[in-house]
Amino acid sequence: MKRLAKNILFLAILISAVSISLLSCGGGGGGNGQSSESGTINGRVSDVMMTMAPMQERSYMLALLQEIISLSKKANAQASGVSGITVSAILNGNTVDTDTTDAEGNFTLTAFGNVTLVFVTDEFTISIDISIPEGTVVNIVVTLLPDEPDPDDRVEVEDLEIAGTVRCETGVLNISDLVNDIVIDGGGEDDCIRVEGSCTLSMGSNNLTLTNCERCIDARGTGQVTITSVDVSCDASEDGIRSRGNSVVTLDADGDIDISVGENGIRADGNSATSLSATGDINVSGDENGIRAEGTSNVNVSADGECSIFGAENPVRQDGDPTIEIADCFLAGQ
């Protein structure tokens, strides 16, 4: 069920983010709010699509000449239409970096945070807002459509990948790519998703893969994580989902959820709440416990298909006075 995309050290499109405070952010920093732990944007403009006047509105000779020039350009410089575009990263109204696309449409910028990318030529100026986590490398491929009537449709993102993991302390972070799969790789040492403080994270994807994590999801404080996806896959060396304090974690899959980890599939304590629901199957497997619930935490697991919870020590372990709702789940252990 795990669907690993090519070059899997990636997190795909972050469309909107408000008041983000990433855990890697430190004090001080350079001008315009940028610190030494900045982000790199490796971009490419794959095409610029301008609306041409209908043939009957142009003279025959003009149309023929334009066609000849167009064919000549394609023969001699296949990507010439995407070269020479000025691309700037704007943060809080200030330009933090600028580059010009080469013959292949490539550009590189240094910036992080809630960034506006502005594309400028003699014919148009258009932009797109994206969120760049600090200390990451972003790979973005866009098509420019300057004649689109809706300004929000003038930059079409074909691909956007962010190498790194998700960290959030405060504010609201929205991550959405309902067309492509999202893959987050923890590199074997980091939590793939961690929220704490008062951060609220909402993520929507086609399929979500959390792989090579220390923990797939770690929610602390009053942090909230809401994930809506088709399939959700999680593998980690420690816990799959770890909720503590007054945090809330919600996974809603229009398909399957598969959690296979080295310690506890789900571990909840304090007054936290964890909810898993799927229209397909749910599998939770831990080398220690399938579910470990402590304190007054709440754990709810519900699948329209098959539901199985496995723990090498215990399928379900309870300490304190937690509430566990796992109706119709098959429990297994050694």
C-alpha positions in Angstrom: 0.0 0.0 0.0 2.9 2.3 0.5 3.3 4.4 -2.6 6.8 5.9 -2.6 7.3 8.6 -5.2 10.5 8.9 -7.1 13.3 10.8 -5.2 11.4 10.4 -2.0 13.1 13.0 0.2 10.2 15.3 -0.5 7.2 17.1 0.8 4.9 18.5 -1.9 2.9 21.6 -2.4 2.6 24.1 0.5 0.0 26.5 -0.8 -0.9 28.7 2.1 0.5 29.4 5.5 -0.3 32.0 8.1 1.7 33.0 11.2 4.1 30.0 10.9 6.9 29.6 13.5 9.1 26.7 12.5 11.1 24.9 15.2 14.3 25.5 13.4 13.9 29.3 13.6 16.4 30.9 15.9 16.9 34.4 17.2 18.5 37.2 15.2 19.1 36.9 11.5 19.8 39.0 8.4 17.8 41.7 6.8 14.2 41.3 5.8 13.7 38.6 8.5 16.0 36.1 6.8 18.5 34.3 9.1 21.6 32.2 8.2 19.4 29.2 8.2 17.6 30.2 5.0 15.9 28.1 2.3 16.9 27.5 -1.3 14.4 27.6 -4.1 15.4 25.7 -7.3 12.8 26.7 -9.9 12.1 26.1 -13.5 9.6 27.8 -15.8 8.6 25.0 -18.2 6.4 27.1 -20.5 4.9 30.5 -21.0 1.5 30.3 -22.7 0.4 33.6 -24.3 -3.0 33.9 -26.0 -2.5 34.6 -29.8 -5.0 36.5 -31.8 -7.3 34.4 -34.1 -5.9 33.7 -37.5 -8.6 35.8 -39.3 -7.7 38.8 -37.2 -4.1 38.8 -38.6 -2.9 39.3 -42.1 -1.9 36.1 -43.9 1.7 37.3 -44.4 2.0 38.4 -40.7 0.7 35.0 -39.6 3.0 33.2 -41.9 6.0 35.2 -40.7 5.2 34.6 -37.1 4.9 30.9 -37.8 8.3 30.8 -39.5 9.9 32.7 -36.6 8.2 30.4 -34.1 9.5 27.3 -36.0 13.0 28.8 -36.2 13.0 29.5 -32.5 12.0 26.0 -31.7 14.7 24.5 -33.9 17.5 26.7 -32.6 16.6 27.3 -28.9 13.9 24.8 -27.7 13.5 26.7 -24.4 14.0 30.2 -25.6 10.5 31.3 -24.6 11.3 30.7 -21.0 14.6 32.5 -20.8 15.3 36.0 -19.5 12.4 36.1 -17.1 13.2 38.0 -13.9 12.1 36.1 -10.8 12.0 37.7 -7.4 11.3 36.4 -3.9 9.2 38.9 -1.9 8.9 38.6 1.9 6.9 41.1 3.9 6.9 43.5 1.0 10.7 43.4 0.6 12.7 41.7 -2.2 15.0 39.2 -0.5 16.5 37.7 -3.7 16.3 38.0 -7.5 17.4 35.8 -10.4 16.9 35.6 -14.2 15.9 32.4 -15.9 18.5 30.7 -18.2 17.8 29.2 -21.6 16.1 26.2 -19.9 13.9 28.4 -17.6 15.9 27.6 -14.5 16.3 30.0 -11.6 17.6 29.8 -8.0 16.6 32.0 -5.1 17.4 32.1 -1.4 14.4 32.8 0.9 12.2 31.2 3.5 8.8 31.9 5.1 5.6 33.1 3.4 7.2 34.1 0.1 5.7 35.6 -3.0 7.4 34.6 -6.2 7.1 37.4 -8.8 7.7 36.7 -12.5 8.5 39.8 -14.7 9.0 40.3 -18.4 8.3 43.2 -20.8 4.8 41.8 -21.4 3.6 40.8 -17.9 4.1 40.7 -14.2 2.5 37.8 -12.3 3.0 36.1 -9.0 2.3 33.1 -6.7 2.4 32.8 -2.9 4.1 29.8 -1.4 5.4 28.8 2.0 9.1 27.8 2.3 10.2 26.1 5.5 13.5 27.3 6.8 16.6 25.2 6.1 14.9 23.3 3.2 15.5 23.0 -0.5 12.4 23.6 -2.6 12.1 22.3 -6.2 9.3 24.0 -8.1 8.3 23.8 -11.8 5.7 26.2 -13.1 3.8 27.2 -16.3 3.1 30.9 -16.7 -0.3 31.8 -18.1 -0.3 35.6 -18.1 -3.5 36.0 -20.1 -5.7 34.1 -17.6 -8.5 36.4 -16.4 -8.2 35.2 -12.8 -4.9 36.3 -11.3 -4.8 33.1 -9.1 -4.7 31.0 -12.3 -1.7 32.8 -14.0 0.9 30.6 -12.4 0.3 26.9 -12.7 2.4 24.7 -10.4 3.3 21.5 -12.2 5.5 20.2 -9.4 6.7 21.5 -6.1 8.8 19.4 -3.7 10.3 20.3 -0.4 13.2 18.3 1.0 12.8 18.1 4.8 10.2 17.5 7.5 7.3 19.6 8.9 7.9 21.6 12.1 5.4 24.1 13.5 5.1 25.9 16.9 2.4 28.6 16.5 -0.1 29.8 14.0 -1.8 27.9 11.2 0.0 25.9 8.5 -2.0 24.6 5.5 -0.4 22.0 3.2 -2.4 20.9 0.2 -1.7 18.9 -2.9 -4.9 17.0 -3.8 -3.5 15.9 -7.2 -0.1 14.5 -6.3 1.2 12.3 -3.6 3.0 13.8 -0.6 6.1 12.0 0.7 7.9 13.1 3.9 11.1 11.3 4.7 12.5 11.8 8.2 16.0 10.6 7.2 15.9 8.0 10.0 16.5 10.6 12.7 13.7 13.1 12.7 9.9 13.1 13.3 8.3 13.5 9.9 5.6 15.8 11.3 5.9 17.6 14.7 3.6 20.3 16.0 3.7 21.9 19.4 2.7 25.0 21.3 -0.5 26.2 19.7 0.2 25.3 16.1 -2.7 24.0 13.9 -1.6 21.9 10.9 -4.0 21.0 8.1 -2.8 18.7 5.4 -4.6 17.4 2.3 -3.1 15.1 -0.3 -3.8 12.4 -2.8 -1.7 9.9 -1.0 0.5 10.6 2.1 3.6 8.6 2.9 5.5 9.2 6.1 8.7 7.2 5.8 12.0 6.6 7.6 10.7 8.7 10.5 11.7 8.6 14.2 8.0 9.3 14.8 5.5 9.8 11.9 3.5 12.4 13.8 4.4 14.0 17.2 1.8 16.4 18.6 2.4 18.3 21.8 1.0 21.1 23.9 -2.3 22.2 22.3 -1.1 21.5 18.8 -3.6 20.1 16.3 -3.0 17.9 13.2 -5.7 17.2 10.7 -4.8 15.1 7.7 -7.2 14.2 4.8 -5.9 11.9 2.2 -6.6 8.8 0.1 -4.1 6.4 1.5 -1.9 7.1 4.5 1.3 5.1 5.1 3.6 5.5 8.1 6.8 3.7 9.1 9.0 4.8 12.0 11.7 3.6 14.3 9.7 4.7 17.4 6.0 5.6 17.6 3.7 6.0 14.7 1.4 8.6 16.1 2.4 10.3 19.4 -0.1 12.6 21.0 0.5 14.3 24.4 -0.7 17.2 26.5 -3.9 18.6 25.1 -3.0 17.9 21.5 -5.4 16.5 18.8 -4.4 14.3 15.9 -7.0 13.4 13.2 -6.4 11.1 10.2 -9.2 10.8 7.7 -8.5 8.5 4.7 -10.6 7.9 1.7 -8.8 4.7 1.4 -6.4 2.8 3.7 -4.2 3.7 6.7 -1.1 1.6 7.3 1.1 2.2 10.4 4.1 -0.1 11.0 6.6 1.0 13.5 9.4 -0.1 15.9 7.6 0.9 19.2 3.9 1.9 19.6 1.6 2.2 16.6 -0.4 4.9 18.5 0.8 6.3 21.8 -1.5 8.8 23.6 -1.1 10.4 27.0 -2.2 13.4 29.0 -5.6 14.7 27.8 -4.8 14.2 24.1 -7.1 12.8 21.4 -6.2 10.7 18.4 -8.7 9.6 15.8 -8.2 7.4 12.7 -10.9 6.8 10.2 -10.8 5.2 6.8 -13.3 4.1 4.1 -10.9 1.2 3.4 -8.7 -0.8 5.8 -6.7 0.3 8.8 -3.6 -1.6 10.0 -1.7 -0.5 13.1 1.3 -2.6 14.0 4.0 -1.9 16.7 7.0 -4.0 17.8 5.9 -3.1 21.4 2.2 -2.1 21.5 -0.4 -1.5 18.8 -2.0 1.1 20.9 -0.6 2.5 24.2 -3.0 5.0 25.9 -2.3 6.7 29.2 -3.8 9.4 31.5 -7.2 10.6 30.3 -6.3 10.4 26.6 -8.8 9.4 23.9 -8.1 7.0 21.0 -10.6 6.2 18.3 -10.0 3.9 15.4 -12.8 3.2 12.8 -12.6 1.6 9.4 -15.3 0.7 6.9 -13.1 -2.1 5.7 -11.0 -4.4 7.8 -9.3 -3.1 11.0 -6.3 -4.9 12.6 -4.2 -3.8 15.6 -1.1 -5.8 16.4 1.5 -5.4 19.2 4.4 -7.8 19.8 3.9 -7.1 23.6 0.2 -6.0 23.7 -2.3 -5.1 20.9 -3.7 -2.5 23.4 -2.1 -1.3 26.6 -4.0 1.0 29.0 -2.6 3.0 31.9 -4.6 5.4 33.9 -8.1 6.2 32.7 -8.0 6.6 28.9 -10.9 6.1 26.5 -10.3 3.7 23.7 -12.9 3.1 20.9 -11.8 0.4 18.5 -15.0 -1.4 17.6 -14.7 -4.3 15.1 -10.9 -4.2 15.1 -9.1 -7.5 15.1 -6.5 -7.5 18.0 -3.4 -9.7 17.8 -0.1 -10.1 19.6 2.5 -12.8 20.2 
